[in-house]
Amino acid sequence: MNSSIEAYSIVLNGFDDNHNNNNHNHNDRSESSDRDRIEFNKHTGQTSLSSSPSSSSSLGSKKTKPESIEPIILVWKNLRYEFDQYCWSKNFLRFHSKHRIILNRLNGFIRQNTLNGLLGPSGAGKTSLIRCLTGNVPDEHLSIDTEIYLDRNLYDRKDRISLVSFVPQSLNEIVYEQFNVIDILRYAFRFKNPFAKHHEADRFIEEIAKKLLLDSRIFYQKFSKCSGGEQRRIVIAQELMSMESNPPFLIVDEPTSGLDSEAALLLMQCLSLLTRNKSMTIIVSIHQPSSEIVELFDHLYVIGKGGVCLFTGPPKNLRSHLKIVLDLELDEDKSPIEEYLRIACEGKCV
């Protein structure tokens, strides 16, 4: 693992010219399900679970970000991912290769203890970017000048793998659906804390479940019987079962896929709170977020078809960036992220 402070400083100087002001407020909606809602104390950063009538739905108070700007912990520079795809011709008489460029010279960064969104249409390269950052792409498929820095050090692929907790889009890859919820979490706890005492497991599980707004009444249900939103939060809880320390990065691939708008918003609110309550850095790939979900992110990275970056920055800069770069002024009732995703689908560069 070789330190490369000079190169890192060059990257940061280029980024910080345009990102000196990263303080902003988030509207934290308190979504109520049939029996639960979020209570958030902006002074203590604590959440609690309280009952509410099934017909009620209330808005939470505004949640203010700390005044200080969090340090940059992850940087990628000149990230180009390409490979040769081999296939048969239409008449199956000839075997030929096709060169594919998945990600095209991407630069970006992630700040510590923030919620970061990777946005773009299907096939744009969101999951590929995650695989590159987590060390799951062989070095021979990356350009020779691709550099990925973690905490000011140039990390190779094998070092990055151990620093990430990853929640895939397909949950049946990591969960046996016929297990009870409590058995899944106890097994994860025992695996991550082999020397912990037995009575510590249930206490710690309840603590994490509370942060993710998981009602203890579902603990003895089979995983397959839980709702889609509950299943996502259970799998995230499974990744947080270490009492000592969790990996610095939690990466979640398409967590809102298949969820209704209420369940998707509740899940993203839980992830936003985790960055504050457990001091975690979270990266989420997401396909078509609502405006409410977009506002929960601290930083966005929008990728278009062809693996090009269309926008990087806080959500509050989306509208002004369109005005400056494309001279496009949107009506106040129109969401700027919808315009970015339209451009991303067309494969144009902004």
Secondary structure as GFF3:
##gff-version 3
##sequence-region A 1 350
A	DSSP	beta_strand	2	3	.	.	.	ID=ss1
A	DSSP	alpha_helix	5	16	.	.	.	ID=ss2
A	DSSP	beta_strand	25	26	.	.	.	ID=ss3
A	DSSP	beta_strand	37	41	.	.	.	ID=ss4
A	DSSP	beta_strand	46	50	.	.	.	ID=ss5
A	DSSP	beta_strand	63	64	.	.	.	ID=ss6
A	DSSP	beta_strand	72	88	.	.	.	ID=ss7
A	DSSP	beta_strand	95	111	.	.	.	ID=ss8
A	DSSP	beta_strand	115	119	.	.	.	ID=ss9
A	DSSP	alpha_helix	126	133	.	.	.	ID=ss10
A	DSSP	three_ten_helix	139	141	.	.	.	ID=ss11
A	DSSP	beta_strand	147	150	.	.	.	ID=ss12
A	DSSP	beta_strand	153	154	.	.	.	ID=ss13
A	DSSP	alpha_helix	157	161	.	.	.	ID=ss14
A	DSSP	beta_strand	164	167	.	.	.	ID=ss15
A	DSSP	three_ten_helix	171	173	.	.	.	ID=ss16
A	DSSP	alpha_helix	181	192	.	.	.	ID=ss17
A	DSSP	alpha_helix	198	211	.	.	.	ID=ss18
A	DSSP	three_ten_helix	216	218	.	.	.	ID=ss19
A	DSSP	three_ten_helix	223	225	.	.	.	ID=ss20
A	DSSP	alpha_helix	228	239	.	.	.	ID=ss21
A	DSSP	beta_strand	249	253	.	.	.	ID=ss22
A	DSSP	alpha_helix	261	277	.	.	.	ID=ss23
A	DSSP	beta_strand	281	286	.	.	.	ID=ss24
A	DSSP	alpha_helix	291	294	.	.	.	ID=ss25
A	DSSP	beta_strand	299	304	.	.	.	ID=ss26
A	DSSP	beta_strand	308	313	.	.	.	ID=ss27
A	DSSP	three_ten_helix	315	317	.	.	.	ID=ss28
A	DSSP	alpha_helix	318	326	.	.	.	ID=ss29
A	DSSP	alpha_helix	336	346	.	.	.	ID=ss30
###
